Amino acid sequence: MDYGLLTFASTYGAIYAQKLLEPVTAVRVMPVLREISLGCGMALRFPPENLEGVRQALAGSELKPGDYAFYAISGSGSALRAEPL
């Protein structure tokens, strides 16, 4: 996995999660990849080594598991793979 990606059902969820996760890990807002194309169109990218910290932070938040989804992203360009975590 090159990086982790979080997608959201709503823009509110993406903004809320960004503020929640900034103390936990480096996050970058980006558009949802067309290979996934789910949710509100916003995603958060994070380093793979921080996956467990991201999971714990979200589990303790007001967001419900159906409000977001995790993906493992590998490769780039035409070789990009997005797999649900």
DRENDO-1510 file (C-alpha; in Angstrom, 1 decimal, always signed):
<recs>
REC; n; res; u; v; w
REC; 1; MET; +0.0; +0.0; +0.0 .
REC; 2; ASP; +1.4; +3.3; -1.0 .
REC; 3; TYR; -1.1; +5.4; +1.0 .
REC; 4; GLY; -4.4; +5.1; +2.7 .
REC; 5; LEU; -7.5; +6.9; +1.5 .
REC; 6; LEU; -10.7; +7.8; +3.3 .
REC; 7; THR; -13.9; +8.6; +1.4 .
REC; 8; PHE; -17.0; +10.1; +2.9 .
REC; 9; ALA; -20.7; +10.1; +2.4 .
REC; 10; SER; -20.9; +13.8; +3.1 .
REC; 11; THR; -18.7; +16.9; +2.8 .
REC; 12; TYR; -19.4; +17.5; +6.5 .
REC; 13; GLY; -17.8; +14.1; +7.3 .
REC; 14; ALA; -14.7; +14.9; +5.3 .
REC; 15; ILE; -14.2; +18.3; +7.0 .
REC; 16; TYR; -14.9; +16.9; +10.4 .
REC; 17; ALA; -12.5; +14.0; +9.9 .
REC; 18; GLN; -9.8; +16.3; +8.6 .
REC; 19; LYS; -9.9; +18.3; +11.8 .
REC; 20; LEU; -10.1; +15.2; +13.9 .
REC; 21; LEU; -7.1; +13.5; +12.3 .
REC; 22; GLU; -4.7; +16.4; +12.0 .
REC; 23; PRO; -3.3; +15.8; +15.5 .
REC; 24; VAL; -3.0; +12.0; +14.7 .
REC; 25; THR; -1.3; +12.0; +11.3 .
REC; 26; ALA; -0.6; +14.1; +8.2 .
REC; 27; VAL; -3.7; +14.2; +6.1 .
REC; 28; ARG; -4.2; +15.7; +2.7 .
REC; 29; VAL; -7.6; +16.6; +1.1 .
REC; 30; MET; -7.9; +15.4; -2.4 .
REC; 31; PRO; -10.7; +14.5; -4.9 .
REC; 32; VAL; -12.0; +10.9; -4.8 .
REC; 33; LEU; -10.2; +8.8; -7.3 .
REC; 34; ARG; -12.3; +7.8; -10.4 .
REC; 35; GLU; -11.4; +4.2; -9.7 .
REC; 36; ILE; -13.5; +4.6; -6.5 .
REC; 37; SER; -15.9; +7.4; -7.3 .
REC; 38; LEU; -18.1; +7.1; -4.2 .
REC; 39; GLY; -19.4; +9.5; -1.8 .
REC; 40; CYS; -19.2; +13.3; -1.7 .
REC; 41; GLY; -16.2; +13.7; -4.0 .
REC; 42; MET; -13.7; +14.6; -1.2 .
REC; 43; ALA; -11.2; +12.2; +0.3 .
REC; 44; LEU; -8.4; +12.3; +2.8 .
REC; 45; ARG; -5.0; +10.7; +2.0 .
REC; 46; PHE; -2.8; +9.5; +4.9 .
REC; 47; PRO; +0.4; +7.5; +5.4 .
REC; 48; PRO; -0.2; +3.7; +5.6 .
REC; 49; GLU; +1.8; +3.4; +8.8 .
REC; 50; ASN; -0.8; +5.5; +10.6 .
REC; 51; LEU; -3.8; +3.3; +9.6 .
REC; 52; GLU; -4.5; +2.0; +13.1 .
REC; 53; GLY; -4.3; +5.5; +14.6 .
REC; 54; VAL; -6.7; +6.8; +12.0 .
REC; 55; ARG; -9.1; +3.9; +12.7 .
REC; 56; GLN; -9.0; +4.5; +16.5 .
REC; 57; ALA; -9.6; +8.2; +16.1 .
REC; 58; LEU; -12.6; +7.7; +13.8 .
REC; 59; ALA; -14.0; +4.9; +16.1 .
REC; 60; GLY; -14.1; +7.4; +19.0 .
REC; 61; SER; -15.7; +10.1; +16.9 .
REC; 62; GLU; -19.3; +11.1; +16.1 .
REC; 63; LEU; -19.0; +9.6; +12.6 .
REC; 64; LYS; -20.5; +6.2; +12.1 .
REC; 65; PRO; -18.8; +3.5; +10.1 .
REC; 66; GLY; -21.2; +4.0; +7.2 .
REC; 67; ASP; -20.2; +7.6; +7.0 .
REC; 68; TYR; -16.7; +6.8; +5.7 .
REC; 69; ALA; -14.8; +4.0; +3.9 .
REC; 70; PHE; -11.1; +3.0; +4.0 .
REC; 71; TYR; -9.1; +2.2; +0.8 .
REC; 72; ALA; -5.5; +1.0; +0.2 .
REC; 73; ILE; -4.0; +2.7; -2.8 .
REC; 74; SER; -1.1; +1.1; -4.7 .
REC; 75; GLY; +0.7; +2.2; -7.9 .
REC; 76; SER; -0.1; +5.2; -10.0 .
REC; 77; GLY; -1.5; +6.1; -13.4 .
REC; 78; SER; -3.0; +3.1; -15.3 .
REC; 79; ALA; -1.5; +0.7; -12.7 .
REC; 80; LEU; -3.4; +2.3; -9.8 .
REC; 81; ARG; -5.2; -0.2; -7.6 .
REC; 82; ALA; -7.8; +0.9; -5.0 .
REC; 83; GLU; -8.8; -1.9; -2.6 .
REC; 84; PRO; -11.3; -1.6; +0.3 .
REC; 85; LEU; -9.6; -2.1; +3.7 .
</recs>
